[in-house]
Amino acid sequence: MSPTHKNPQTLKWQAMSRDHHLAPFSDYQQLIDVGPRIITKGEGVYVWDSEGNKILDGMAGLWCAAVGYGRHELAEAAAAQMRELPFYNTFFMTAHPPVLELAKVIAEIAPPGMNHVFFTGSGSEGNDTMLRMVRHYWACKGQPNKKVIISRVNGYHGSTVAGASLGGMKYMHEQGDLPIPGIVHIPQPYWFGEGGEMSPDEFGIWAAEQLEAKILEVGVENVAAFIAEPIQGAGGVIVPPETYWPKIREILAKYDILFVADEVICGFGRTGEWFGSDYYGNQPDLMTIAKGLTSGYIPMGGLIVSDKVFDVIKGAGDFNHGFTYSGHPVAAAVALENIRILREEKILETVRAETAPYLQKRLRELLDHPLVGEVRGVGMLGAIELVKDKATRTRYEGKGVGMICRGHCFNNGLIMRAVGDTMIIAPPLVISKAEIDELVTKARLCLDLTLQDLQG
Ligand SMILES: Cc1ncc(COP(=O)(O)O)c(C=O)c1O
């Protein structure tokens, strides 16, 4: 047994990983050489690994565990539904109570005029569904040429062929000949990384104007929709400058295209509102959801569809699209219970009024650290930019500073994710002020250790 392992079972699990498991977004040789950290348990905002380490999960799993880990009500809801009706499909003129009740509850919390839900098994499938539905919508309106979807560089919309194509991650496009035709990208509103000499407000306008330029370049008669996350998550918690969304709204009002908000991360309370679109006052025609819908306890995603879109497609025959697990009864029962907890425990209200302002204030105290060039965030989302020189926003090129910091975090009982040299957090929405203190204290310690490594 390696001297770094206390639990012999850890090595056995790592051998299983090495011999059989193909993990997502992983370098398989690295996984073989180092072995994964095995997470065995979760409670509240903490997870435990197989070595017995207790770790504050600053990423809520993968932006998922809104209500935190270990909520027995969710397990009970799943078990009760499994006993009653573990599976039935929602194809061919059938349905079951949980899926119908969930669709109704989602319509209650969604922005006005968004009253219909198509369920999927994931966020990626939600975006695939979106692509097919918006093209179907325009075909139903007698404009079948309106097919192109405009997306953003460094946006993340999933890993299916359509999801990865909609996403603007170059390293994903490089594998498998993506994007598929009919998807084009415009720059992201990432002022810290790409704003140059412009002020954040100037840059926000410039980035929004790229949408108009692209619509005109492609021809509005060919454009079906614009898709964007209210705040880019996997791209590095990119909070757009204040001028960005108002300018985008202005442009969208000028042209006859659909607006899709990918709410897979921002939905279900992450910004303190039910949806990121509510936070910014945006009015999308479609919204993709997943993650916080079930707090990640069970896979489920979906597409919330406005009356405007539904009224066009409802009289046009079958929508020839669906997944075996669309509206799975057990997932629907868990989602209903999750939303009940979010509502009855007033979790969004607490985030909005107390814990998110506290988190944002405490995170910004890290700005005095020599490594920190910017701290930004909204609600329960945060980003810390690691730099060599604050004034010029210059990075430590080629040093992998983000991954060094991430390693220190894991070894010191904190999960922060590294996107390049941007450290990001998205803790469970139920994190308390004392736990926020712990998060920030540990983050500072890990910044110190990272700086020591760079200087040593
Ligand atoms: C904004 C956004 N959209 C879509 C997806 C894809 O969701 P899934 O991994 O459930 O397919 C993700 C996943 O992280 C996401 O962050």
The ligand as a Tripos MOL2 file, in Angstrom:
@<TRIPOS>MOLECULE
LIG
   16    16     1     0     0
SMALL
NO_CHARGES

@<TRIPOS>ATOM
      1 C1        -24.6320   25.7050  -18.6680 C.3       1 LIG1
      2 C2        -24.6180   24.2200  -18.8940 C.ar      1 LIG1
      3 N1        -25.3840   23.7250  -19.8730 N.ar      1 LIG1
      4 C3        -25.4410   22.4100  -20.1190 C.ar      1 LIG1
      5 C4        -24.6940   21.5190  -19.3800 C.ar      1 LIG1
      6 C5        -24.7530   20.0650  -19.6820 C.3       1 LIG1
      7 O1        -25.4570   19.3880  -18.6980 O.3       1 LIG1
      8 P1        -25.2380   17.8140  -18.5010 P.3       1 LIG1
      9 O2        -23.8340   17.6090  -18.0380 O.co2     1 LIG1
     10 O3        -26.2840   17.4600  -17.4780 O.co2     1 LIG1
     11 O4        -25.5140   17.1620  -19.8020 O.co2     1 LIG1
     12 C6        -23.8960   21.9960  -18.3380 C.ar      1 LIG1
     13 C7        -23.0920   21.0720  -17.5120 C.2       1 LIG1
     14 O5        -22.2490   21.4560  -16.7560 O.2       1 LIG1
     15 C8        -23.8480   23.3890  -18.0970 C.ar      1 LIG1
     16 O6        -23.0630   23.9060  -17.1500 O.3       1 LIG1
@<TRIPOS>BOND
     1     1     2 1
     2     2     3 ar
     3     2    15 ar
     4     3     4 ar
     5     4     5 ar
     6     5     6 1
     7     5    12 ar
     8     6     7 1
     9     7     8 1
    10     8     9 2
    11     8    10 1
    12     8    11 1
    13    12    13 1
    14    12    15 ar
    15    13    14 2
    16    15    16 1
@<TRIPOS>SUBSTRUCTURE
     1 LIG1         1 GROUP 0 **** ****
